[in-house]
Amino acid sequence: MKLLETHIVPKLENSVRIQEYDVAVFESVLTKSSLKKIIKKKLLLINGNVATTATFVSENDTIEIYAVATIPKKIFKLAISVVFEDDDIAIINKPAGFPTNGNYFKTIENALPHNLKPSHAPDKLPFPKPVHRLDNPTSGILIVAKTKSAQFHLYKQFELQEVSKVYEAIVIGKTNLHGEINSAVAEKEALTIYETIQTVSSLQNGYLSHVKLFPKTGRTHQLRIHLKSINHPIIGDQIHGKDEENYKKGMFLCATSIQFTHPKTKEKCSFTVEPPNKYRIFLEREARRFLKFNS
């Protein structure tokens, strides 16, 4: 076991059970529920003795909190573009073609230690952790937590829908300049607002549109399902795309912008990346082919 922190109990009016003790005094424990889990795992000692939820603490008691020794992570040596990094969080630009995490070796999560600096914070995580996910074929901005407190506060922001995201996609057809899609996804309310950046003529599909997407809810595959529902599926979407669409070089969906509150400084943060070059190259090629065969 690894000692995380030692705390000396200050003056108390009355002795209290450890499970009712103020967790705010600890650096490595964020909530009462996590304190209970640590106690149940026998990772909390009071005056050298393993505590239970019924153990009382009194003035001048010594509380020690431990962590189970972590198994060294097998690191996936994939180079990832790091947009921003400090001791608490990192913003990365996820490449398409890799799952964010899961029971695989070649995941973005397993590549993070290869790309990020270790945190020096007292509550640092054993390994950096993404706090949300992008589908395997989706590229773009991903927030990573490097500490337990950052992870906790970022999870809360996503839960309360306080994180704003913007995506860009290339879809089949000529989209309206502006629009919104509010059809249910998995029987849950869902809302996506979109605007058209560019539309080009296409020999195979008539038109292709480059759109900017503003999801107001976070349902699984929401953007892919919503765009299909208005007959503008995303190019390269092997699940929700058009069956006869034969462009198989990846899906054209990228998370290009994200806004949230920094979990430690409480400052408003905004980060933006450009979509991959293949977006511009693909649209220019399609426009040239159309002109060539219709001139």
C-alpha positions as CSV (number, residue, x, y, z in Angstrom):
1,M,0.0,0.0,0.0
2,K,1.1,3.6,-0.7
3,L,0.5,6.3,1.9
4,L,-1.4,9.2,0.3
5,E,-1.7,11.6,3.3
6,T,-1.5,12.0,7.1
7,H,-4.0,14.1,9.0
8,I,-3.9,15.2,12.6
9,V,-7.4,15.7,14.0
10,P,-7.7,19.3,15.3
11,K,-9.8,20.4,18.4
12,L,-13.3,18.9,18.3
13,E,-16.2,19.7,20.5
14,N,-17.2,16.1,20.5
15,S,-15.9,12.8,19.1
16,V,-17.5,11.8,15.8
17,R,-17.6,8.6,13.7
18,I,-15.0,8.7,11.0
19,Q,-17.7,8.3,8.3
20,E,-19.2,11.5,9.5
21,Y,-15.9,13.4,9.6
22,D,-15.5,16.5,7.4
23,V,-14.0,15.2,4.1
24,A,-13.0,18.8,3.2
25,V,-9.9,18.4,5.4
26,F,-8.5,15.7,3.2
27,E,-6.7,16.2,-0.1
28,S,-7.1,12.7,-1.4
29,V,-10.8,12.2,-0.6
30,L,-13.5,14.3,-2.3
31,T,-16.8,12.9,-1.1
32,K,-18.3,11.1,1.9
33,S,-19.1,8.1,-0.4
34,S,-15.5,7.8,-1.5
35,L,-14.4,8.0,2.2
36,K,-16.7,5.1,3.0
37,K,-15.2,3.1,0.1
38,I,-11.7,3.7,1.4
39,I,-12.8,2.6,4.9
40,K,-14.5,-0.6,3.6
41,K,-11.3,-1.4,1.6
42,K,-9.3,-1.0,4.9
43,L,-7.2,1.8,3.5
44,L,-7.8,4.2,6.4
45,L,-6.0,3.9,9.7
46,I,-6.5,5.8,12.9
47,N,-3.6,5.8,15.3
48,G,-2.1,2.9,13.4
49,N,-5.3,0.7,13.5
50,V,-7.6,-0.1,10.6
51,A,-10.8,1.9,11.0
52,T,-14.4,0.9,10.4
53,T,-17.3,3.2,9.7
54,A,-18.1,2.9,13.4
55,T,-14.7,4.1,14.6
56,F,-14.7,7.4,16.5
57,V,-12.1,10.1,16.0
58,S,-11.0,12.5,18.7
59,E,-8.7,15.5,19.0
60,N,-5.0,14.7,18.2
61,D,-5.8,11.4,16.5
62,T,-3.6,10.5,13.5
63,I,-5.5,9.6,10.4
64,E,-3.6,7.9,7.6
65,I,-5.1,7.3,4.1
66,Y,-3.5,4.7,1.8
67,A,-4.0,3.6,-1.8
68,V,-3.6,0.1,-3.2
69,A,-0.4,-0.1,-5.2
70,T,-1.2,0.3,-8.9
71,I,-0.2,-2.2,-11.5
72,P,2.1,-0.5,-14.0
73,K,0.1,0.5,-17.1
74,K,1.1,-0.9,-20.4
75,I,1.6,2.2,-22.5
76,F,0.5,2.5,-26.1
77,K,3.1,4.7,-27.8
78,L,0.9,6.7,-30.0
79,A,1.8,10.4,-30.6
80,I,-1.1,12.7,-29.8
81,S,-1.3,16.4,-30.2
82,V,-1.5,18.1,-26.8
83,V,-3.4,21.4,-27.0
84,F,-3.0,22.4,-23.3
85,E,-1.6,20.9,-20.2
86,D,-1.1,21.8,-16.5
87,D,-0.9,19.9,-13.3
88,D,-4.7,19.2,-13.2
89,I,-6.0,18.7,-16.7
90,A,-4.9,18.3,-20.3
91,I,-6.7,19.0,-23.6
92,I,-5.7,16.7,-26.4
93,N,-6.6,16.4,-30.1
94,K,-7.8,12.8,-30.5
95,P,-6.9,11.2,-33.8
96,A,-9.7,9.2,-35.5
97,G,-9.5,5.4,-35.6
98,F,-8.9,4.7,-31.9
99,P,-11.4,4.2,-29.0
100,T,-11.1,6.6,-26.1
101,N,-10.9,3.8,-23.6
102,G,-12.2,0.2,-23.0
103,N,-10.8,-3.3,-22.8
104,Y,-8.3,-2.9,-25.6
105,F,-4.6,-2.0,-25.6
106,K,-4.6,0.5,-28.5
107,T,-6.8,3.2,-26.7
108,I,-6.3,6.9,-26.3
109,E,-6.3,6.4,-22.5
110,N,-3.4,4.0,-22.7
111,A,-1.5,6.5,-24.9
112,L,-1.9,9.4,-22.5
113,P,1.2,8.6,-20.2
114,H,3.3,8.6,-23.4
115,N,2.2,12.2,-24.2
116,L,1.5,14.0,-20.9
117,K,3.7,15.1,-18.1
118,P,3.1,13.5,-14.6
119,S,1.1,15.6,-12.2
120,H,2.7,16.8,-9.0
121,A,-0.6,17.4,-7.2
122,P,-1.2,15.6,-3.9
123,D,-4.3,13.9,-5.3
124,K,-2.9,13.0,-8.7
125,L,-4.4,10.0,-10.5
126,P,-2.3,6.9,-11.1
127,F,-2.8,7.6,-14.8
128,P,-4.4,10.4,-16.7
129,K,-8.1,9.8,-17.4
130,P,-10.4,11.1,-20.2
131,V,-13.6,12.6,-18.5
132,H,-15.7,12.0,-21.6
133,R,-15.4,10.0,-24.8
134,L,-15.4,10.4,-28.5
135,D,-16.4,7.5,-30.8
136,N,-13.7,5.5,-32.4
137,P,-14.0,7.2,-35.8
138,T,-14.5,10.7,-34.4
139,S,-11.5,13.0,-34.0
140,G,-11.0,16.2,-32.0
141,I,-10.9,17.8,-28.6
142,L,-10.9,15.6,-25.5
143,I,-10.6,16.7,-21.9
144,V,-8.3,14.7,-19.6
145,A,-8.1,14.8,-15.8
146,K,-4.8,14.3,-14.1
147,T,-6.1,14.6,-10.5
148,K,-9.0,13.1,-8.5
149,S,-10.4,16.6,-7.8
150,A,-10.3,17.6,-11.5
151,Q,-12.0,14.3,-12.5
152,F,-14.7,14.8,-9.9
153,H,-15.5,18.5,-10.8
154,L,-15.4,17.8,-14.6
155,Y,-17.7,14.9,-14.2
156,K,-20.1,17.2,-12.4
157,Q,-19.9,19.8,-15.2
158,F,-20.9,17.2,-17.7
159,E,-23.6,15.9,-15.5
160,L,-25.1,19.4,-15.1
161,Q,-24.7,20.1,-18.9
162,E,-22.3,23.0,-18.2
163,V,-19.8,21.9,-20.9
164,S,-20.4,23.3,-24.4
165,K,-19.1,21.4,-27.4
166,V,-18.9,22.2,-31.1
167,Y,-18.4,19.7,-33.9
168,E,-17.8,19.9,-37.6
169,A,-18.9,17.3,-40.1
170,I,-19.3,16.7,-43.9
171,V,-22.7,15.3,-44.7
172,I,-24.5,14.2,-47.8
173,G,-26.9,16.6,-49.4
174,K,-27.5,20.4,-49.4
175,T,-28.3,21.4,-45.8
176,N,-30.3,24.5,-44.8
177,L,-28.2,27.5,-43.7
178,H,-29.4,27.0,-40.1
179,G,-31.6,24.5,-38.4
180,E,-32.3,22.4,-35.4
181,I,-33.0,18.7,-34.9
182,N,-35.0,17.7,-31.8
183,S,-36.0,14.1,-32.4
184,A,-35.6,11.6,-29.5
185,V,-32.4,9.5,-29.3
186,A,-32.8,6.1,-27.5
187,E,-36.3,7.4,-26.4
188,K,-34.7,10.4,-24.6
189,E,-35.0,14.1,-25.5
190,A,-32.2,15.3,-27.7
191,L,-31.4,18.6,-29.4
192,T,-28.8,19.6,-32.0
193,I,-28.5,23.0,-33.6
194,Y,-26.5,23.3,-36.9
195,E,-25.3,25.8,-39.4
196,T,-23.9,25.3,-42.8
197,I,-20.3,26.4,-43.5
198,Q,-20.1,25.4,-47.2
199,T,-21.9,23.3,-49.8
200,V,-20.3,21.9,-52.9
201,S,-21.6,19.9,-55.9
202,S,-20.8,16.2,-55.9
203,L,-21.0,13.7,-58.8
204,Q,-21.9,10.8,-56.5
205,N,-24.2,12.5,-54.0
206,G,-25.5,15.6,-55.7
207,Y,-24.3,17.9,-53.0
208,L,-22.0,17.7,-49.9
209,S,-22.3,20.1,-47.0
210,H,-19.7,21.1,-44.4
211,V,-21.7,21.8,-41.2
212,K,-21.0,23.1,-37.7
213,L,-23.0,21.2,-35.0
214,F,-24.0,22.4,-31.5
215,P,-25.3,19.5,-29.4
216,K,-27.4,20.7,-26.5
217,T,-27.7,17.2,-25.1
218,G,-25.2,14.4,-24.9
219,R,-26.9,11.2,-26.1
220,T,-24.8,8.4,-27.5
221,H,-24.3,8.8,-31.3
222,Q,-26.6,11.8,-31.1
223,L,-25.1,13.8,-34.0
224,R,-24.8,10.8,-36.2
225,I,-28.4,9.7,-35.6
226,H,-29.8,13.3,-35.8
227,L,-28.1,14.0,-39.2
228,K,-29.4,10.7,-40.6
229,S,-32.9,11.5,-39.4
230,I,-33.0,14.6,-41.7
231,N,-31.5,12.7,-44.6
232,H,-28.0,14.2,-44.3
233,P,-25.9,11.3,-43.0
234,I,-22.3,11.9,-42.2
235,I,-19.8,10.9,-44.9
236,G,-18.0,7.7,-43.8
237,D,-20.5,6.7,-41.0
238,Q,-20.4,2.9,-41.2
239,I,-23.3,2.6,-38.8
240,H,-25.8,5.4,-39.4
241,G,-24.6,6.4,-42.9
242,K,-26.0,5.9,-46.4
243,D,-25.7,2.3,-47.5
244,E,-24.7,3.1,-51.1
245,E,-22.2,5.8,-50.0
246,N,-18.8,4.2,-50.7
247,Y,-16.3,6.6,-49.2
248,K,-14.6,4.3,-46.7
249,K,-11.6,6.3,-45.6
250,G,-13.0,7.3,-42.2
251,M,-15.9,9.3,-40.8
252,F,-16.0,13.1,-41.3
253,L,-16.9,14.1,-37.7
254,C,-14.6,16.2,-35.5
255,A,-15.0,17.8,-32.1
256,T,-13.5,21.2,-32.9
257,S,-14.3,23.3,-29.8
258,I,-15.1,23.0,-26.1
259,Q,-15.9,25.4,-23.3
260,F,-15.9,24.5,-19.5
261,T,-14.7,25.8,-16.1
262,H,-11.2,24.9,-15.0
263,P,-11.7,22.6,-12.0
264,K,-9.0,24.3,-9.9
265,T,-8.7,27.9,-11.0
266,K,-12.5,28.2,-11.8
267,E,-11.6,30.2,-14.9
268,K,-13.7,29.9,-18.0
269,C,-11.7,27.8,-20.6
270,S,-12.3,27.6,-24.3
271,F,-10.2,25.5,-26.7
272,T,-10.5,25.1,-30.5
273,V,-8.8,22.9,-33.1
274,E,-9.1,22.8,-36.9
275,P,-10.7,19.7,-38.5
276,P,-8.2,17.4,-40.2
277,N,-6.9,18.5,-43.6
278,K,-8.8,15.7,-45.3
279,Y,-12.0,17.8,-44.9
280,R,-10.7,20.6,-47.1
281,I,-9.0,18.1,-49.5
282,F,-12.1,16.0,-49.9
283,L,-14.4,18.9,-50.6
284,E,-12.0,20.5,-53.1
285,R,-11.6,17.2,-54.9
286,E,-15.4,16.6,-55.1
287,A,-15.9,20.1,-56.5
288,R,-13.2,19.7,-59.1
289,R,-14.6,16.3,-60.2
290,F,-18.0,17.8,-60.6
291,L,-16.7,20.7,-62.7
292,K,-14.6,18.4,-64.8
293,F,-17.5,16.1,-65.8
294,N,-20.0,18.9,-66.2
295,S,-18.0,21.4,-68.2
